[in-house]
């Protein structure tokens, strides 16, 4: 459908999704941190991605220490 624009559009959409995850997680006091540096091959292995799937955005989620909440 999108031809040559498919890949750039997927990056934009990943950014939108990531932003929503970050906003939502802060509302429910879940820690979230985008991870820009990761080993693609290892992530593909862990997520059991097929040949034509690639990781493009990663966010770590976890508990926030209560003494860090404001």
C-alpha positions as CSV (number, residue, x, y, z in Angstrom):
1,X,0.0,0.0,0.0
2,X,2.7,2.5,1.0
3,X,5.5,1.3,-1.3
4,X,8.8,2.9,-0.6
5,X,7.3,5.0,2.2
6,X,6.4,2.0,4.3
7,X,9.6,1.9,6.3
8,X,9.8,5.6,7.1
9,X,6.1,5.6,8.1
10,X,6.7,2.6,10.4
11,X,9.4,4.6,12.2
12,X,7.0,7.5,12.7
13,X,4.3,5.2,13.9
14,X,6.7,3.5,16.3
15,X,7.5,6.9,17.7
16,X,3.8,7.7,18.2
17,X,3.2,4.3,20.0
18,X,6.3,4.9,22.1
19,X,5.2,8.3,23.2
20,X,1.8,7.0,24.2
21,X,3.4,4.2,26.2
22,X,5.6,6.8,28.0
23,X,2.6,9.1,28.7
24,X,0.4,6.2,29.9
25,X,3.0,4.7,32.1
26,X,3.7,7.9,33.9
27,X,0.0,8.3,34.7
28,X,-0.1,4.9,36.4
29,X,3.3,5.3,38.1
30,X,5.2,2.7,36.1
31,X,8.7,3.6,35.2
32,X,9.5,3.7,31.5
33,X,12.7,4.4,29.7
34,X,13.3,4.3,25.9
35,X,16.4,2.3,25.0
36,X,18.2,3.6,22.0
37,X,21.1,1.2,22.0
38,X,20.3,-2.5,21.7
39,X,21.7,-5.5,19.8
40,X,19.2,-6.1,17.0
41,X,20.2,-9.8,16.5
42,X,19.8,-10.6,20.2
43,X,16.4,-8.8,20.4
44,X,15.2,-10.7,17.3
45,X,16.3,-13.9,19.0
46,X,14.5,-13.1,22.3
47,X,11.3,-12.0,20.6
48,X,11.5,-14.9,18.1
49,X,11.0,-12.5,15.2
50,X,10.9,-13.9,11.7
51,X,13.3,-12.9,8.9
52,X,11.6,-9.8,7.7
53,X,10.7,-8.4,11.1
54,X,13.1,-6.0,12.8
55,X,13.1,-4.3,16.2
56,X,12.9,-0.5,15.8
57,X,11.9,0.8,19.2
58,X,12.5,-0.5,22.7
59,X,11.1,0.7,26.1
60,X,12.1,-0.7,29.4
61,X,9.2,-0.8,31.9
62,X,9.3,-1.4,35.7
63,X,8.5,-0.4,39.2
64,X,9.4,3.1,40.5
65,X,10.9,3.2,44.0
66,X,8.4,4.9,46.3
67,X,10.9,7.4,47.5
68,X,11.3,8.6,43.9
69,X,7.6,9.4,43.5
70,X,6.5,13.0,43.9
